[in-house]
Amino acid sequence: MGGTKKTKGGGKGLENFLGAFMESYTAAEEKRVVISLDFGSTHCGVAYALTSGHEEGMKPIIKSKVYQKKYPKEPTCCIFRASTEKLTHFGFKAKAEYLKRLERQDEDELDDTLYFEGRSIKMRLWDSSLRPDTTVQTVDSSGELPLITVVGGILAHLKDDGLRLATKGTQLEIETNEVLWVITVPSIWQEADKQFMRKAAALGKIINDPASSDLILALEPECAVIAAEETDKGFLTGDKVLTLDCGGGTVDICCVEVTATKFETREDNKTVSEEERKRPTLRLRQLIEPTGGNWGSTYIDQNFLTFVSYLLEDPRLERLRRYNPGAVLELLEEFEAVKTSITEKDYVSMEGSKVINFAEILDTLAKHDREANLNKYVEDYNRKCEQKGNGLGGVGTVGRNKGEETNLVIPMTLIRTFFYSVVKKILDEVESLLLKDELEDLSHVLLVGGFAESDVLQHELSNRLRGRAKLLLPRKPARVVQRGAVEYGLDPAIISTRRARQTIGVKVTMHAEDVPDPENEEHEKHKFFDKASKQYFIRDIFNAYVLKGQEIESTYIVSRKFEPQSKSNKKVKFDIYATDGNTPLHVTEPGCVRLAKLVIDINPEDEPKIECRMKFASTEISAEIKNLKTGDVKELLLQYNNMGISNATGSGTFLKVPVREILPWGDMEFDSMEMSEML
């Protein structure tokens, strides 16, 4: 802001702190049903509950959709028509239809087909360069659409899925506006990512306006804690729970302490009959700010594809993807079956092997540019591994006829390396968290998400946690987030406090004698003399509203009053900044990021005072400035600049994923650093 606090000589006469709850979301009781949309990197799901079950304190009945083959979720993949930019197929149907179209090879049909997979869509949302005009490429890199069009189309499909599920389950005709919607998002997302989801939800006609209170964004690992139950009773007051939400793209981590439950002991709970059992009044507080990274199960796939590219001597599988993109999809399906079949015994003993069918890949390569002989590929690969001494050889072949082998035999010693680099990153992060003072006396580590079903991950975590905390695995770890999201929608106050992820404040100008650390020489660079008032001022001061790691109520308001520095200004601008580091003196320091600006008109003759409020409302942040003389208000939801480049000066702090790792696999550098070095 180009202004100064009126206080002089270090006083705080006009500064006012408020910690209070505000009505930020529509109360569940105002709607007939709560529906959660769990939009994941690899799978999606929906669940619902009637709000009437939440009344009178009874435990709500939550139902989620069951898909083909009794899967709790549906694959995040879809087909759009290029001519209309409209979604036509989703999930299992989309994948099957796309493979059929590749077989038919109807050029007109393929030209109008845009096939996307969630691993590129969701990770693109976490892209450090996310912009309103960001696009996402198809799996075969032949086309693209605006990312918001694709996400909006998927959310619209999930909305319809949720309405059908709720209508069928309740025998009631439920309209969109009778629903409190909950969309799950990673807790490590920045504000721009969240606001993008709100805009996409409006595009998908879930809500009428991105700022609608009929939509709640719920943090995925928090939802998992809410839904998880160690026993019929749940967690005990005082339990500390570290949650690892391990999905296809990211691993999302949060740690909470249970501050309230209805039943204080397991024994008490056993005396309550199933019919009489009440809904626990669960309350949780965040112990540390959320963390995580791009360590999901699809990076195991990336290591596998790196291996295949070396085996076939086809960098990034460019030839294969150009000739037959469906062959790569089916190869990944084959590997998915192998990946999920690996037991703890397989992994620990490193004995045995797994078989993957390469018939279609060999046919594709043979048809186009050369003879494709699997035995020759394997011999060359094993020889190179032996020469390098990397221990990654031992690959074999098997088939009905000698010399015509089409099945690749991969030893467990090699498969283990596909897992190693990914699982190690998760374990290293857990280890660093266990050293924090806040996590002393940690009770449980809760493992959820699709990757949580891996015996490999369970084994490694169990070993790392032995004697330090109890590892909990829900019966259906892939489903808990969508169910917990419904419970969160019914009672958002479950999360009573959170930890601020960044230090956030505004740029102000202050009297030279009022600045923090007045003897600091850095102030001289920002000092100027105002002729009208005949006083020295310091510009670009970082005035913090909330500090990184600060514990704040789920809806927390900070309100401060300012007055313009210049008596001639007809507008006042507030620049809002954030930093991941220590609180800076000035917004021009490296690491400061300008999040947003708010401008309001003033009449300098009125000697106006301006109030700037920030609302840390549940999972989102908003800002508001008010001219106290006229009552005019300007407000907005904060939009983070994810590149972390300050509009003043300095380097970034919010860089998250290297670009090569967030592109769809059609453009991905398959070479993970670890596999490249080993191979």
C-alpha positions in Angstrom: 0.0 0.0 0.0 1.2 3.5 -0.8 0.3 4.6 2.7 1.3 4.6 6.3 -0.3 3.5 9.6 -1.4 6.6 11.4 0.3 5.4 14.6 3.5 7.2 15.3 6.4 6.4 17.6 5.7 2.7 17.5 2.1 2.8 18.8 -0.6 0.5 17.5 -3.7 2.6 18.1 -5.4 1.7 14.9 -4.3 -1.9 14.6 -6.9 -4.6 15.6 -6.5 -8.3 15.6 -9.6 -10.5 15.3 -9.8 -14.2 15.6 -13.3 -15.3 14.8 -15.4 -17.7 12.8 -17.2 -16.3 9.8 -19.9 -17.9 7.7 -17.7 -18.7 4.7 -19.6 -21.8 3.4 -23.2 -22.8 3.1 -24.2 -24.9 6.2 -24.9 -28.5 5.3 -28.3 -28.2 7.0 -29.4 -25.7 4.3 -29.0 -28.4 1.6 -30.6 -31.8 1.1 -27.4 -33.7 0.4 -23.6 -33.4 0.5 -21.8 -34.8 -2.5 -18.0 -35.2 -2.7 -16.1 -35.3 -5.9 -12.6 -37.0 -5.5 -10.6 -35.9 -8.6 -7.4 -37.8 -8.5 -4.3 -38.1 -10.8 -5.2 -41.7 -11.8 -8.7 -42.3 -10.4 -11.9 -40.4 -9.5 -14.8 -41.2 -7.3 -18.0 -39.8 -5.8 -19.8 -40.2 -2.5 -22.8 -38.6 -0.8 -24.8 -38.4 2.4 -28.2 -36.9 3.3 -27.9 -33.9 5.6 -30.8 -35.2 7.6 -28.5 -37.9 9.1 -26.3 -35.2 10.4 -29.1 -33.6 12.4 -29.7 -34.8 15.9 -26.1 -36.0 16.1 -26.6 -39.4 14.4 -23.8 -40.9 12.5 -24.5 -40.2 8.7 -24.8 -43.0 6.2 -22.2 -42.3 3.5 -22.5 -44.1 0.2 -20.0 -44.1 -2.6 -20.2 -45.4 -6.2 -18.9 -48.8 -7.1 -17.6 -49.0 -10.7 -16.7 -51.8 -13.1 -15.2 -55.0 -11.5 -16.2 -53.6 -8.1 -13.5 -50.9 -8.3 -14.0 -48.1 -5.7 -12.9 -45.5 -8.3 -12.9 -44.9 -12.1 -9.7 -44.2 -14.1 -9.1 -40.5 -14.7 -9.1 -40.6 -18.5 -11.4 -39.0 -21.0 -12.2 -38.4 -24.7 -13.2 -34.9 -26.0 -14.4 -34.2 -29.5 -12.0 -31.8 -31.1 -14.7 -30.2 -33.2 -16.9 -29.3 -30.1 -14.4 -29.4 -27.2 -17.0 -31.4 -25.3 -16.4 -34.5 -23.2 -17.9 -37.7 -24.7 -16.4 -40.6 -22.8 -14.9 -40.9 -19.3 -13.2 -43.6 -17.2 -13.3 -47.2 -18.3 -15.5 -46.4 -21.3 -13.0 -43.7 -22.5 -10.0 -46.1 -22.4 -11.9 -48.9 -24.1 -13.3 -46.6 -26.8 -9.9 -45.0 -27.5 -8.2 -48.4 -28.1 -11.1 -49.4 -30.4 -10.6 -46.2 -32.4 -6.9 -46.8 -32.7 -7.7 -50.3 -34.1 -10.3 -49.0 -36.6 -7.8 -46.4 -37.9 -10.6 -44.2 -39.2 -8.7 -40.9 -39.9 -11.7 -38.7 -39.7 -12.7 -40.3 -36.3 -9.1 -40.0 -34.9 -8.8 -36.4 -36.1 -11.9 -35.6 -34.0 -10.6 -37.6 -30.9 -8.7 -36.0 -28.1 -7.7 -38.5 -25.4 -6.4 -37.3 -22.1 -5.2 -39.1 -19.0 -5.3 -37.8 -15.5 -1.6 -38.2 -14.7 -1.0 -35.2 -17.1 -4.1 -33.3 -16.2 -3.7 -33.3 -12.4 0.0 -32.7 -12.4 -0.5 -29.8 -14.9 -2.7 -28.3 -12.2 0.3 -28.4 -9.9 2.5 -26.9 -12.6 4.7 -24.0 -11.5 3.6 -22.0 -14.6 -0.2 -22.5 -14.2 -2.0 -19.6 -16.0 -5.6 -19.0 -17.2 -4.6 -20.0 -20.8 -2.6 -23.1 -19.8 -3.2 -26.0 -22.1 -2.9 -29.8 -21.7 -1.7 -32.2 -24.4 -3.4 -35.4 -25.4 -1.7 -38.7 -24.7 -0.3 -39.0 -28.2 0.7 -35.3 -28.3 -1.4 -34.9 -31.4 -3.7 -32.2 -29.9 -4.4 -30.0 -26.9 -7.2 -28.2 -25.2 -7.3 -25.4 -22.5 -6.7 -27.1 -19.2 -9.8 -25.4 -17.7 -11.9 -26.9 -20.5 -10.7 -30.4 -19.7 -11.0 -30.1 -15.9 -14.4 -28.4 -16.2 -15.6 -31.3 -18.4 -14.4 -33.9 -15.9 -16.0 -32.1 -13.0 -19.3 -31.8 -14.9 -19.2 -35.6 -15.5 -18.4 -36.3 -11.8 -21.2 -33.9 -10.8 -23.7 -35.9 -13.0 -22.3 -39.1 -11.5 -22.8 -37.8 -8.0 -26.4 -36.6 -8.7 -27.3 -40.0 -10.2 -25.8 -41.9 -7.2 -27.7 -39.7 -4.7 -30.9 -39.8 -6.6 -30.8 -43.6 -6.9 -29.8 -44.1 -3.3 -32.4 -41.8 -1.8 -35.2 -42.2 -4.3 -35.4 -38.4 -4.3 -35.1 -36.0 -7.3 -32.1 -33.9 -6.3 -31.2 -30.8 -8.2 -27.7 -29.3 -8.4 -28.6 -26.3 -6.2 -29.9 -28.6 -3.5 -26.3 -30.0 -2.9 -23.4 -28.8 -0.8 -20.5 -29.8 -3.1 -17.1 -30.8 -1.8 -14.1 -31.2 -4.2 -11.0 -32.8 -2.8 -7.6 -31.1 -3.5 -4.0 -31.8 -2.3 -3.1 -29.9 0.8 0.2 -28.9 -0.9 -1.6 -27.0 -3.6 -1.1 -23.2 -3.8 -4.0 -20.8 -3.9 -4.0 -20.4 -7.6 -4.5 -24.1 -8.0 -7.5 -24.0 -5.7 -9.0 -21.0 -7.5 -8.5 -22.7 -10.8 -10.6 -25.6 -9.5 -13.3 -23.2 -8.5 -13.4 -21.6 -11.9 -13.5 -25.1 -13.5 -16.4 -26.1 -11.2 -18.3 -23.0 -12.4 -17.5 -24.0 -16.0 -18.9 -27.5 -15.2 -22.1 -25.9 -13.8 -21.5 -27.3 -10.3 -21.8 -23.7 -9.0 -23.0 -20.5 -10.6 -20.0 -18.4 -9.6 -16.4 -19.4 -8.6 -16.9 -17.6 -5.3 -20.1 -19.6 -4.4 -20.4 -20.8 -0.9 -22.1 -23.9 -2.1 -18.7 -25.4 -2.9 -16.1 -26.4 -0.3 -12.5 -27.4 -1.2 -11.4 -30.1 1.2 -7.8 -31.1 1.7 -7.3 -34.8 0.8 -5.1 -36.0 3.7 -7.4 -34.3 6.2 -10.4 -36.1 4.7 -8.6 -39.4 5.2 -8.1 -38.8 8.9 -11.7 -37.8 9.3 -12.9 -41.1 7.6 -10.4 -43.4 9.1 -11.3 -45.5 12.1 -8.7 -47.5 14.0 -11.5 -49.4 15.7 -15.3 -49.0 15.8 -14.6 -46.0 18.0 -12.0 -44.1 16.1 -9.0 -42.2 17.4 -8.6 -41.1 21.1 -8.2 -37.6 22.3 -4.5 -36.7 22.3 -3.6 -39.1 19.5 -1.2 -37.6 16.9 -1.8 -38.9 13.4 0.6 -38.5 10.4 -1.3 -39.1 7.2 0.3 -40.1 3.9 -2.1 -39.8 1.0 -0.2 -41.7 -1.6 -1.8 -41.4 -5.0 -0.7 -41.7 -8.6 0.9 -38.3 -9.0 1.7 -36.9 -5.6 2.1 -37.9 -2.0 0.3 -35.5 0.2 1.2 -35.4 3.9 -0.4 -33.7 7.0 -0.2 -34.3 10.7 -3.0 -33.6 13.2 -3.7 -34.0 16.8 -7.1 -35.3 17.9 -8.4 -32.7 20.4 -11.9 -34.1 20.9 -13.9 -37.3 20.4 -17.2 -38.3 21.8 -15.9 -41.4 23.4 -12.9 -41.1 25.6 -12.1 -44.9 25.9 -12.5 -47.9 23.8 -14.2 -49.7 26.7 -16.9 -47.0 26.8 -17.6 -47.4 23.2 -18.1 -51.2 23.4 -21.1 -50.6 25.7 -22.9 -48.6 23.0 -25.0 -50.7 20.6 -24.8 -50.2 16.9 -28.3 -48.7 16.8 -27.6 -46.2 19.5 -24.1 -45.3 18.5 -23.8 -41.5 17.9 -21.6 -39.7 15.5 -18.3 -38.8 17.2 -17.7 -35.1 17.7 -14.3 -35.3 16.1 -12.0 -32.2 16.3 -8.5 -32.0 14.8 -5.7 -29.5 14.9 -2.8 -29.3 12.4 0.5 -29.8 14.1 2.7 -28.8 11.1 2.0 -27.2 7.7 1.3 -29.7 5.0 4.1 -31.1 2.9 4.6 -33.7 0.2 5.9 -34.0 -3.4 5.7 -35.7 -6.7 6.4 -39.2 -5.5 3.2 -41.0 -6.6 3.0 -44.5 -8.2 3.1 -43.2 -11.8 6.8 -42.4 -11.2 7.3 -46.1 -10.8 5.8 -46.4 -14.3 8.2 -43.7 -15.5 11.2 -45.8 -14.3 9.7 -48.8 -16.1 9.3 -46.9 -19.3 12.9 -45.6 -19.0 14.0 -49.3 -18.8 11.9 -50.2 -21.9 13.3 -47.2 -23.9 16.8 -48.5 -23.1 15.8 -52.1 -24.0 14.3 -51.1 -27.4 17.0 -48.5 -28.1 14.1 -46.0 -28.6 14.8 -42.8 -26.6 11.5 -41.7 -24.9 9.8 -44.4 -27.0 9.4 -41.8 -29.7 9.1 -44.4 -32.6 6.7 -46.6 -30.7 4.4 -43.7 -29.7 4.4 -42.3 -33.2 3.6 -45.7 -34.8 1.1 -47.0 -32.2 0.2 -44.9 -29.1 -2.2 -47.6 -28.0 0.7 -50.1 -27.7 2.2 -47.8 -25.0 -1.1 -47.6 -23.2 -1.5 -51.4 -23.2 2.1 -51.7 -22.0 1.4 -49.5 -19.0 -1.7 -51.6 -18.4 0.4 -54.8 -18.4 2.9 -53.2 -16.0 0.1 -52.0 -13.7 -1.0 -55.6 -13.3 2.6 -56.6 -12.6 3.1 -53.7 -10.2 0.0 -54.5 -8.1 0.7 -58.2 -8.0 4.1 -57.9 -6.2 3.8 -59.2 -2.7 6.0 -58.4 0.3 7.6 -61.9 -0.1 8.5 -61.1 -3.7 10.0 -57.8 -2.8 12.0 -59.0 0.2 13.3 -62.2 -1.3 14.1 -60.6 -4.7 13.6 -64.1 -6.1 11.5 -65.0 -9.1 10.4 -62.8 -12.0 7.4 -61.2 -13.7 6.3 -61.6 -17.4 5.1 -58.8 -19.7 3.7 -59.4 -23.1 5.5 -57.5 -25.8 3.8 -59.0 -28.8 2.0 -55.9 -30.0 5.1 -53.7 -29.5 7.2 -56.1 -31.6 4.5 -56.2 -34.3 4.4 -52.5 -34.4 8.1 -52.0 -34.7 8.5 -54.8 -37.3 5.8 -53.3 -39.5 7.4 -49.9 -39.8 11.2 -49.7 -39.9 13.0 -52.9 -38.9 12.9 -56.5 -37.8 12.0 -56.6 -34.2 13.5 -59.6 -32.3 13.0 -59.7 -28.6 15.8 -62.1 -28.0 18.2 -59.7 -29.8 17.0 -56.7 -27.7 17.5 -58.7 -24.5 21.0 -60.0 -25.4 22.2 -56.5 -26.2 20.7 -55.1 -23.1 22.1 -57.7 -20.8 25.6 -57.3 -22.4 25.5 -53.6 -21.8 24.5 -54.1 -18.2 27.3 -56.6 -17.7 29.8 -54.2 -19.2 28.6 -51.4 -16.9 28.4 -53.7 -13.9 25.1 -52.1 -12.8 23.5 -55.3 -11.7 20.4 -54.6 -13.7 20.7 -57.4 -16.2 19.2 -60.9 -16.1 16.3 -60.1 -18.3 15.0 -63.0 -20.3 12.3 -64.1 -22.8 9.7 -66.8 -23.0 7.4 -68.0 -25.8 5.7 -70.9 -27.4 8.2 -71.4 -30.2 12.0 -71.0 -29.9 13.1 -67.9 -31.8 9.6 -66.4 -31.7 9.5 -65.3 -28.0 7.2 -62.4 -27.4 7.1 -62.3 -23.6 9.7 -60.4 -21.6 10.8 -61.9 -18.3 11.9 -59.2 -15.8 13.7 -60.4 -12.6 12.6 -59.1 -9.3 16.0 -57.5 -8.7 15.3 -55.2 -11.6 11.7 -54.5 -10.7 12.8 -53.6 -7.2 14.8 -50.7 -8.7 11.7 -49.3 -10.3 10.2 -48.9 -6.9 13.3 -47.9 -5.0 13.8 -44.3 -6.0 10.1 -43.4 -5.5 9.6 -45.2 -2.2 12.9 -43.8 -0.9 11.7 -40.2 -1.3 8.6 -41.0 0.7 10.6 -42.6 3.5 13.1 -39.8 3.6 10.3 -37.3 4.0 8.7 -39.3 6.8 12.0 -39.6 8.5 12.6 -35.8 8.4 9.1 -35.3 9.8 9.6 -37.7 12.7 12.5 -35.6 13.9 10.2 -32.6 14.4 9.4 -31.6 18.0 5.7 -31.3 17.1 5.6 -35.0 16.2 7.0 -36.2 19.5 4.9 -39.1 20.8 3.4 -39.7 17.4 0.6 -42.3 17.8 -0.2 -43.4 14.2 0.8 -43.1 10.6 -2.2 -43.4 8.4 -1.6 -44.7 4.9 -4.3 -44.0 2.3 -4.7 -43.6 -1.5 -4.3 -46.0 -4.3 -0.5 -46.4 -3.8 -1.2 -47.3 -0.2 -2.4 -50.8 -1.4 1.2 -51.6 -2.5 2.8 -54.3 -0.4 6.1 -52.8 -1.2 5.2 -49.4 0.3 3.6 -51.0 3.3 6.6 -53.2 4.0 9.1 -50.3 3.8 7.0 -48.0 6.0 6.5 -50.7 8.6 10.2 -51.3 8.8 10.9 -47.6 9.1 8.2 -47.0 11.8 9.0 -50.1 13.9 8.7 -49.1 17.6 8.0 -45.4 16.7 4.4 -45.3 15.6 1.6 -47.6 14.6 1.0 -48.0 10.8 -2.7 -47.9 10.0 -4.2 -49.1 6.7 -7.9 -48.6 6.2 -9.8 -51.6 4.7 -10.4 -49.6 1.5 -7.5 -47.0 1.4 -8.5 -45.7 -2.1 -12.0 -44.8 -0.9 -11.5 -43.0 2.4 -10.8 -39.6 1.0 -14.1 -39.3 -0.9 -16.0 -40.5 2.2 -14.1 -38.2 4.6 -14.8 -35.3 2.2 -18.6 -35.9 2.8 -18.1 -35.8 6.6 -16.0 -32.7 6.3 -18.8 -31.1 4.2 -21.3 -32.0 7.0 -19.1 -30.5 9.7 -16.2 -28.3 8.4 -15.4 -27.4 12.1 -13.8 -30.8 12.4 -10.5 -29.1 11.5 -10.4 -26.6 14.3 -7.0 -25.1 13.6 -4.5 -25.2 10.7 -0.9 -24.1 10.2 -0.1 -21.2 7.9 1.9 -22.5 4.9 3.6 -19.1 4.2 4.1 -15.7 5.9 1.6 -13.4 4.3 1.3 -9.6 4.6 0.9 -6.3 2.7 3.4 -3.7 1.5 3.2 -0.5 3.5 5.0 2.8 3.9 5.9 3.8 7.5 7.3 6.7 9.4 11.1 6.2 9.6 11.0 6.0 13.4 8.2 3.4 13.4 9.8 0.7 11.2 10.8 -2.6 12.7 14.6 -2.9 13.3 15.1 0.9 12.7 18.9 0.6 12.9 19.1 -1.8 10.0 21.1 -0.3 7.1 18.8 -1.9 4.5 16.1 0.7 5.3 18.3 3.4 3.7 17.6 2.0 0.3 13.9 2.6 0.8 14.0 5.9 2.6 12.6 9.1 1.2 11.6 12.6 2.4 8.0 13.8 2.0 8.0 17.5 1.4 4.3 18.0 2.3 4.6 16.5 5.8 8.4 17.3 6.1 9.0 13.8 7.4 11.1 10.8 6.4 9.4 7.6 5.4 10.4 4.0 4.6 8.6 2.4 1.7 8.2 -1.3 0.8 7.9 -2.5 4.4 6.5 -6.1 4.7 3.7 -5.9 7.2 2.9 -9.5 8.2 -0.6 -10.7 8.8 0.1 -14.3 9.5 3.4 -16.1 10.0 4.6 -19.3 8.4 3.7 -22.2 10.8 1.4 -20.1 12.9 -1.6 -22.0 14.3 -4.8 -20.3 13.2 -8.4 -21.1 13.6 -10.1 -22.7 10.6 -11.7 -19.3 9.9 -9.3 -16.6 11.1 -9.5 -12.9 10.4 -6.8 -10.2 10.8 -7.9 -6.6 10.4 -5.7 -3.6 10.3 -6.5 0.1 9.6 -4.3 2.4 7.5 -4.3 5.9 6.1 -2.8 7.2 2.8 0.7 8.4 3.0 0.1 11.2 0.5 -2.6 13.8 0.9 -3.1 14.1 -2.8 -3.8 10.4 -3.7 -7.2 9.6 -5.2 -6.6 5.9 -5.1 -5.0 3.6 -2.6 -3.4 0.3 -3.6 -2.7 -2.7 -1.4 -0.1 -5.2 -2.6 -0.3 -8.5 -0.9 2.9 -10.6 -0.6 3.9 -14.0 0.7 7.2 -15.7 1.5 8.3 -19.2 2.5 11.2 -17.9 4.5 11.6 -15.8 7.6 9.6 -12.6 7.8 11.4 -10.1 5.6 11.9 -6.4 6.4 11.0 -5.4 2.8 8.9 -6.9 0.0 11.9 -6.5 -2.4 13.9 -9.2 -0.6 14.6 -12.5 -2.5 11.8 -15.0 -1.9 8.9 -12.4 -1.6 6.1 -13.1 -4.0 3.3 -10.7 -4.9 0.1 -12.5 -4.6 -2.4 -9.9 -5.6 -3.3 -6.2 -5.5 -6.4 -4.4 -4.4 -7.2 -0.8 -5.4 -9.9 1.4 -3.9 -11.0 5.0 -4.7 -10.7 7.7 -2.1 -11.3 11.4 -1.7 -8.2 12.9 -0.1 -10.2 15.8 1.4 -12.1 13.3 3.6 -8.9 12.2 5.3 -10.0 8.6 4.8 -9.0 5.6 6.8 -8.7 2.2 5.0 -9.3 -1.1 6.7 -7.5 -4.2 5.2 -8.8 -7.6 6.3 -7.6 -11.0 5.4 -9.7 -14.0 6.0 -8.0 -17.4 6.3 -11.2 -19.2 5.8 -10.8 -22.9 6.2 -8.9 -24.1 3.1 -8.8 -20.8 1.3 -7.7 -17.2 1.7 -9.4 -14.0 0.8 -8.7 -10.3 1.2 -10.9 -7.2 1.6 -10.2 -3.5 1.8 -12.8 -1.0 2.9 -13.0 2.8 2.8 -14.3 3.4 6.3 -15.5 6.9 5.3 -17.7 5.8 2.3 -18.2 2.1 3.1 -16.9 1.0 -0.3 -15.4 -2.5 -0.3 -13.1 -4.4 -2.7 -12.4 -8.1 -2.2 -10.9 -11.1 -3.9 -9.7 -14.6 -3.4 -5.9 -14.6 -3.4 -4.2 -15.8 -6.6 -0.7 -17.1 -6.0 2.0 -16.6 -8.6 3.2 -20.2 -8.5 6.5 -19.4 -10.3 7.5 -17.6 -7.1 8.8 -14.6 -9.1 8.3 -11.3 -7.2 7.0 -8.3 -9.1 9.6 -6.4 -7.1 12.9 -8.4 -7.1 14.2 -11.7 -5.8 14.2 -15.3 -6.7 11.4 -17.8 -6.3 10.5 -20.1 -3.4 7.4 -21.9 -4.7 9.1 -23.9 -7.4 7.5 -27.3 -7.1 8.0 -29.8 -10.0 10.6 -29.7 -12.8 8.7 -29.1 -16.0 9.8 -32.4 -17.5 8.0 -34.3 -14.8 4.6 -32.5 -15.1 4.1 -32.9 -18.8 1.9 -35.8 -20.0 3.8 -39.0 -20.6 3.5 -38.3 -24.3 6.0 -35.5 -23.9 7.7 -36.7 -20.7 11.4 -37.4 -20.4 11.0 -41.0 -19.4 14.6 -40.9 -18.0 14.3 -40.5 -14.3 17.6 -39.3 -12.9 18.1 -42.5 -10.9 17.3 -45.0 -13.7 19.3 -43.0 -16.3 22.4 -43.1 -14.1 22.0 -46.8 -13.4 21.3 -47.8 -17.0 
